[in-house]
Amino acid sequence: MDLDDESPPTDPAAALRLIQDQRSAAARRLDPDARLLYWPWAVAWLIGFGLFFLRFTPGDRALVDLPSWLPLTVLFVLLAAAGTVQAVVSMRAYGQVTGESAQRGKWYGYAWALGSVSIYAGLGRIAEHLPHDQAALLWSATAVGLTGALHMAGGAIWLDQDLFRLGVWISVINLIGAIAGPGWHPLVVAVAGGGGMLVAGAIARRRQRQRQQS
């Protein structure tokens, strides 16, 4: 082995390039591809809520003759898959990170889990007393509203403007869909919500590349 190959560079410019390369490599390891954090949820909303619209259109008709259980089952499966992807990507990127930021992320994850379980438990007791179309609107509008609120909270915690703006967008389209009523809400959420996540992921990825190249 040639020991000279492992000696530090004597040229200041080469040393600076080495430091920049190491910083870029560390940034790529600790900053996972944003598309993996946004796009699985976008696909889940586009397909899952899209099937709801096709099966339960306004007036409780069906544009496509699907089994009544299929849209909800597909939505839950896709949401679970998206959550798994996000968990794996986050653990690989931040699993070795400690300190205040890691603690914030852990508590934020608890807020998602406990908030969702508590809300769904309450909805389960109420929805059974409502007509099917109103119960479906209650479930979807509440779930989407919680998502928007927690996205805004995450943006505030990490001062992430993109995440906060996405939360605002989700909250606004959820309000529009709820006002439009049963049947229309899943269409609004599928197109505007899922599409918004696709755009947010693309923007976040572009800014990641800019940071990593700087």
N, C-alpha and C positions, 0 to 999 in steps of 0.2 A: 504494500500500500504506500502511495506517495503522500507523505504527511503534508507536503505543500498544498495538496488539493483541499485540505481541511482548514488551512490557515485563513484568518479573516482577510478580506480584501484591503489592500493598502490604498487603492484609489478612492478618494472621497465620493466620486460619482457612483462607482460600483457599490460602495457601502450603502449609499442612499437608495440605490435600486434594490439592493438586498432587503433593506428594512421595509421598503414599500411593498415588495413581493410578499414578505412575511405577513405584513399587516393585511394585505388583500386576501391571502390564504386564510388567515384567522377570521376575517370578516365573512368569508364565504361559509366557513364552518359554523359560525355562530349566528348567521343570518340566513335561515332556510329560504328556499325559493318561495316567494309570496304566492305564486300560483297554486302551490300545494295547500296553502292555508285558506284560499278563497274559492278556487274553482270546484273542489268537490262539493262544497255547500251550494254553489251555483247550479251544478248539475242536479243535485238533489231537489232543489226548489223548482227548477225548470221542468223536470220530469214528474216529480211527485205532485206538485200543485197543478201542473198541466193535465195530469190524468184526472184530478178532481174536477177540473173544469169540463173535460170531455164527458165525464160520467154524470156530474151533477151541475148542469148548466142552469141559468136562470129559469124559474118556473118548474124546477125539479124534473127537467127532461134529461135525455141522454143523447149527446151527439154521437157517441160511440157506445155500443152495447157491451159494457164491461161488467164483470161481477162487482157488486157493491162494496165488497171487502178489499178489492184489488188496489184502489188508489191509496188508501191509508197504509196498507201493508207495504207497498212499494216505497211510499214516502218514509216510513219508519226504517226500512232496510237501508235506503240511501242515506238517511241522516246518520244512522249508526256507522255506516261505512265512512262517511265524511268525518265523523268524530274520531274514528280509529286512525284515519290518515293523519289528521291534525295532531293527535296524541303522539303517534310514532315520530312524525317530523319534529315536533317540539321537544320530545325527549332526546332525540339524537342531537339536536342543536343546543339545548339548554340543560341537558342532564348533568353536566359537570359544572354548571355555573352556580355560584353561591352569592349570597349577599341580599341586599334590599330588593333588587330587581327580581331575583328568583322568588323571594317571599311574596312580592306583589302578584307574580304570575300564579303561584300556588293558591293564594287567597281568591284571586279572580276565577280560577277554575272551580273552587268550592262554591263561589257565588252562582256560577252557571249550573252546577249540579243540584245544589240545594234549592235554588230558585225555581228550576224547572220541575223538580219533583213535587215541591209544595204547591205550586200553581196547578199542575196536572191533577194532583190529588183532590184539590178543591173543585176543579172543573168536572171531574168524574162524578161528583155528587150532585152537581147542578144540571149537567147536560142531559141526563136521563129523563128529566122532567120537561124538556123542550122538544118542539118539533124537530125533525131530522135536519132540515136546512138551517134552522137557527142554531142548533147544537153544533153543526159543522162550522158555522161562522164564528161562534164563540170560541171553539177550540183553535181554529187557525188564526183568528185575529189576536187572541191572547198570546199564542206562541210566537207569532211574528212580532208583536209589540214588545215582548220580553227580549227577543233577539235584538231589536233596534235599541232598546234602553241599555242593554249590556254592552253593545258595541260602542255606544256613546260613552259609557262609563270607562271602558277600556281605553278609548281615545283620550279621555281626561287623565287617566292614571299615568299613561306613558307619553302624554302630550303628542299623540299621533293624530295629525289632522285628517289623514286619509281614513283611518278607522272611525273617527268621530263623524266625519261627513257621511260615511256609509251608514252609520247608525241613524243619522238624521234622515237620510234618504229612505231607509227601510221604514222608519216611523211614519214618514209622510205618505208613502205609498200604502202602508197598512191602514192609515186613516182614510185615504181615498177609497180603498177597497171595502172597508167596513161601511162607509157611507153608501157606496154603490149597492151593497147588500149581498145576500147569499147567491152563489153562482158566479158573481163577478169578482168577488174577492180572490179566489184562487187564480183567476186569469191575471189579475193585476200583480199578484205576488210572483207568479211564475215568470211573467215577461219582464216586469220592471224590477222585481226583487232579484230573481236569478240573473237577469241581464246586467243589473247594477253590480252584482258580485263579480261577474266576468270582467267588466270594465275596471272595477277596483283592483282586481288581481293583476290585470295587465299594467295598470298605472304603477302599482306598488313594485312590480317586477322591474319595470323600466327605471324607477328611482333606485332600486337596489343595485342595478348594474352601474348606474352613474356613481353611486357611493363607492362601490368596489373598485372602480377604475380611477377614482380620484386619488 
